[in-house]
Amino acid sequence: MNLLLFGGTKEGRELAEELAEYDVIVHYSTATGYGGELLPSDPNLLLHTGRMDEEEMCTFMKEHDIDQVVDATHPYAVIATRNIQAACKTQNVPYIRVWRPVSFEEVAGMVVVPDVRGAVEYLSHTKGTVFITTGSKELREFQKLPDYKERCYARVLSTKEVMDACCDMGFHGKNLCCMQGPFSMELNLAQFRMTHARYLVTKASGKNGGFLEKIQAAKEACMTVVVIKTPEENNPECPEEKGVSKEEALKRLITTYHLTRQREVVLLSIGPGGNDQFTVEAVKALSRCQVVIGAGRMLEACKRLLELYGIEQEKCYVSLYKKEEIVSWLECHPHYKNIVLAYSGDSGFYSGANGMERLLNGKAGTYRVKTVSGIASPIYFLGRIGVPWEGVTFESIHGKDLDVADTLRKSHRLCLLLSDGEDGARIAKELCQYGYEDTKMILGESLSYPDERITVHVAKNYKSPERVQKLALVYLELSPEKICEEQKPLDERILRSKVPMTKEEVRLVSLGKLALEKGCVVYDIGAGTGSVSIACALSGKPSGIYALEKKEEALKLLHSNVVKFHTDSIHVIPGEALHTMEELPAPTHAFIGGSGGNLTGILKKLVAKNPSVRIVVNAITQETVSTVLEAVREGIVIEKDWVTIQVSRSRKVSGYHMMNGENPVTVITLTGKEET
C-alpha cells in the first residue's frame, strides 16, 4: 500500500513514525526541508519536500500509485488543505483530515478575532509592543501598522528562507526571533518581558502548538492576548474542514486496509563483549526487546548488561547463530514483535550480521530491520595498545585462508582476527620463512573481559602463551629496516648470480605491452631469475604465473626469489618449455625471454592452447627477429607491435658521467588471431 501523508506538524510526524511500523509505504510531504528534518530514517518512510499546487499533487498521486491521502497539515494551512482535497477528488483517492484539538476557554482580557486582518484592525487602535507568533506568512498584514518596525516583534522558524522573507518585510535585528517551538511557559515569559510586550498575537494552535504555555506566560506578564480563530471555527457548517484525531486516523487506516504491524529486528553489535563496550543505543534495544537470539557468548553478555542496568524484564533467550536457523525460528514464533539478533564486534567487520538484513528484507512486509553498530574488536584492541588505526589493514583468518606475509608486505601494518590464540605461532613461523623475522607481534586475548591479556613479541622469538584464549587478535608491524628494503627497486633486491635478467627499463616496456588483466594466466618462458614473473605477481593481476626454465642454476635462483618476494602465485616449471607447457592451463598472456632455439614450436604451441593469447617476445639477436618474421609470414601468429629499445647507463670517469650503451632489445607483441 502507498500512502501520501501531508505533514509538517507534530501530529503528522508522529503518525508517519507509527505507520512506518506497518506494511505500508509512507510518502511524507512537507513544504520545506525543515519540516522533515525530525523524521527518522526508515525504509518505509520516503521524504518529499517542496510546496505542490493541485496539479502537481495530482501528478504525484498518479506517479506513485497512491492508495490513500492523509492531510496532517497545520490547522491554518487553508490553501494547502483546499488543494489536497481537490486533488483527491480529481484522482478519486480517499482523503482523511487529521485535526489538531484547538478548543480553548476565553480568559479575562482575551480578544478573539476571525483572522490576521482582524488582529491588525484591533491593534491599530492600541499602543504598546506587540509579540507576534502567527508565523512568517502572516507578517505582511502587520506592515499596515504605522510603526510596525519598532512596535512589532516576530517569532518565526529558524530557516534561511524564512529569515530572508522577514527581513524583506522589515522584520530584522532585535525585532526578529528565529526559533523552533513549541516553547515552555518560562521561555515565553522571558521573551515577553525582554521585549516589554503589551500584546500577544497567536493562533489557537492547540496543545501540540504550545498554545496553553503562551497564554499562561502572557497572563503572568499582564499582557492582552489576541487569538485568531481556527478555520474550523470560522466555518462550523463546512464538512470538509472537519477532521479526526491522529489516533482515530491510525485506527481507521489499520481497519480499512487490514494493516499488520511489522516485526522489528535489531541487528545488534555488542562490541568485544565486555559491559563497558556496549553502546547506549545497544542498551535501549535490549531493554525494549522481547527475545534475544545469538551464540551463547553473546547471550551471556546481554544478560550481564541487563543485570548491570537493573533491567528485570522477562525475555526469551535463544541460542542460534546460523542465518537460516534464525529465520526459521522467527517464522515459527510470530508472536514475538521486537527481536534482537546479537553479534560480536561491529556489524560491518566480518560479522554474522552480514547478509541477514538482505535475508529478512526478502520477506516483504514482514520485518523492519535496524542495524545498531558496535565497537569493532580491532578498534578496541588498537586503542588499548596505543596504535592509531588509520593506515592499518584489517583482515580475518577466522574460518578463511589469508596469505598473511604477503598482506603484511603490501600494508606494513596489519591487524588480524584469529581463529584462536594458537594461530600466533603459525603466523610467526610463516613470517620467519619469508624473511620477516623482526616483525613486531602484539597478541590480544579475551579483550574487554576480566581475564584480558595483551603480550608483545617479535616473530623470531615468538612463544605461545601457556594458556591460549580463543578470543584473540594480533597486530603485526614490519620493522623500519624491512620497510626500507621493500621500497627499493626490484633490480636491487632480486637475487641474480650470473643468470641473465630482463633489465628494469626493458621489463617495464614488456609488461606494458603484455597489458595484463585481472585473473589472467601468464607464461614466463625462459624465466631466468624470474624478474618478469615477480613483477607480474607484484601487480596483483594474474591468478596464476608459470615460470618455465630448463637451466639448473636459474631454477635455484627462481625458487629463492619466489620465497624472497613471497610470490606464491608463481609456479616454477623445470624443463624444456615446448614439452612442459603441454599439461599447463591455457595462457591468456605469454612472455618469451628465451626459447632455447624452439621459438617457432613454442609459438605454435601457445596459439594452439589459446588462439587469443597475447605474446610478447624480447629479441636480442637478429636471428630471433627473423624467426618471428617467418612465423608471421607463415600465419602462425599475427603481429601487433614492434618496438626497439636502446638503453644507456651512466658511469663516473674522473668526476665525469660517461654513458655506456646496452645491447638494443626488440620488443615484439603478437597474438594468434585478429580481434573482432
Number of C-alpha atoms within 10 A of each C-alpha: 12 17 22 25 24 26 25 24 19 18 20 25 22 14 21 27 18 13 22 21 22 21 22 19 20 26 21 23 25 22 17 15 15 14 20 19 12 11 18 12 12 15 12 20 20 16 18 17 15 10 12 17 13 19 13 13 19 21 14 15 20 12 9 12 14 20 16 20 23 23 21 30 25 21 22 18 12 15 11 19 21 14 18 24 21 16 23 18 13 12 14 11 16 13 17 19 23 26 20 22 16 18 13 12 6 11 10 9 12 16 15 19 19 14 17 22 15 16 20 18 15 14 17 14 8 11 11 12 18 26 24 23 18 21 14 18 11 14 21 15 14 21 16 13 15 10 12 16 15 13 16 22 24 21 20 22 16 13 14 10 10 16 19 12 16 19 12 11 15 16 25 17 9 10 17 18 18 14 12 11 12 15 15 15 18 13 13 20 21 13 15 24 15 9 16 15 23 19 23 24 23 22 24 23 23 16 15 15 19 17 21 17 19 25 23 16 22 22 17 13 18 13 20 19 24 26 25 24 20 21 17 19 14 14 12 10 10 11 9 13 18 15 18 16 15 19 12 12 19 19 12 14 16 15 11 9 13 11 17 14 19 20 21 18 24 23 26 31 29 28 29 28 26 17 17 11 19 22 18 9 13 24 17 10 19 25 16 14 20 18 18 25 23 23 17 14 13 22 21 13 18 23 16 13 21 16 11 10 10 9 14 10 13 9 14 12 17 16 14 18 18 12 16 12 11 18 15 10 14 17 12 10 10 10 10 16 17 19 23 26 25 30 26 25 26 25 23 14 17 15 15 21 22 14 11 19 17 11 12 17 14 11 11 10 18 19 22 25 20 16 18 17 20 24 20 21 25 26 18 18 25 18 12 13 14 9 12 10 17 6 10 18 17 17 18 17 16 14 9 9 8 13 12 18 24 17 16 20 19 13 16 21 20 23 24 20 22 23 17 16 23 16 19 25 16 12 19 27 16 17 20 16 15 16 16 23 20 20 24 21 24 21 23 27 22 20 23 20 14 8 9 13 16 16 13 14 18 18 23 18 14 18 12 17 14 6 8 16 17 14 17 26 26 25 24 25 21 20 17 12 9 16 15 10 13 15 9 10 10 16 13 9 14 20 17 18 11 10 14 16 18 18 14 15 11 19 17 14 13 23 15 11 22 21 10 20 14 10 12 14 20 28 27 28 28 23 30 28 29 32 25 25 28 25 17 22 22 16 11 14 14 21 14 19 24 22 26 29 27 18 15 11 14 22 23 13 19 29 15 16 20 23 15 16 21 21 20 14 18 25 17 20 20 15 16 17 25 20 11 14 21 12 7 11 14 18 23 22 24 25 24 22 21 22 21 14 11 13 19 17 15 19 22 16 18 26 20 14 17 17 19 18 22 26 28 26 26 22 21 16 12 11 11 19 17 12 16 23 15 14 19 16 12 10 12 22 27 20 20 14 11 13 14 14 14 13 15 13 10 11 12 9 8 7 7 9 11 13 12 11 11 12 12 15 18 21 23 21 22 24 24 23 17 11 6 3
